[in-house]
Amino acid sequence: MNRILESTEGDIPRRMSSSLSSLRTIQFIGLSMFLVCPLSFAQSSSVNLKEEEAAIRALISNRQMKYTEDKILWSGAFKRPIVASQTGEAYPEADIGKRKNETYSIDVHRIDLASSGDMAYEVSYGKLQYDVDATPVRRVVLDFCLLRVWKKVGREWKVAALFNRPLDLPFQMPADSRVK
């Protein structure tokens, strides 16, 4: 019986030493992964935000914007936002079906990208000009501001939301609203 105790007692320091050695190995591996893995993730997922912004600016200047399938569009010409492929209800004064010789220009004021490089927003000012096919023909010129939300779908930038409104138009309370 003493031999069992002697051999067991002698095994304890050896087993503890082995356990400590294993623990140190695990700690070393864990520390190595902690230090090395974030570097490899950062390198593999780094996004050049300047290049992404340039890509969006090129789409705007070349007028090659595409839209997501679930896009949201709203301008001062429509009563409510238009979602996806809905048809919006335009105000009669917007002359949507009577516009001829329509042109517009955009001056990008700001583009901010998410650090992930897959979302961005743009604030721009613009000028919309068109003739209204009526008697007599009249020329309409509107200055506007817009907010566009960009989303990267696959490798392609698309507009997810567009909100624009003519500038310098005062707020008008609807005739049927009541202040309570």
C-alpha positions, 0 to 999 in steps of 0.5 A: 500500500505504501508503494501505491502512495509513493508512486501516486505522490510522485506522480502528482508533481509530474502531472501538475508539471504536465498540466502547467505545461499544457496550460502555458501552451494553450495560453500561448496559442490563445495569445497568438490568435488574439494578436495575429487574427485581428491583423489578418482580418483587418488586412483581408477586409480593408476597404479603400473608402476614397476609391468607393467614394470615387466610384459613387461620384462616377455613377452620379456624374455619368448618370448611371445610377441603379436602384435596389429592388426595395428602393424608397423614392420621395420628391416634392412632386409626389404625395407619399414615398414610392416603395419598390415598384409602386406607382406614386400619386403625383400632385397635379401641379407637378405636371409629371406627364406634361414635362418636355425637354427635362434637364437637371444638374447635380452638385455633390455637396458631401458623400460619407461612407460607412467604415465597412464600405457597404453603405453611404449617404450623399447630400447634393444640390441640383437644378431641374428645368423643363417645359410644361406642354400647355398653352402657352408653353412655360419653362419651369426651373427648380433648385432642389436638395437631395439625400441619397442613400447608397448600398453596395449590392455584391460589387455594385453601388445602388441607390436604396433611398432618394429623398429630394425637395425643391428649395425655398418653398415655404411650408404650407399647412393643408387646408383641411387640417385643424390645430388642436 
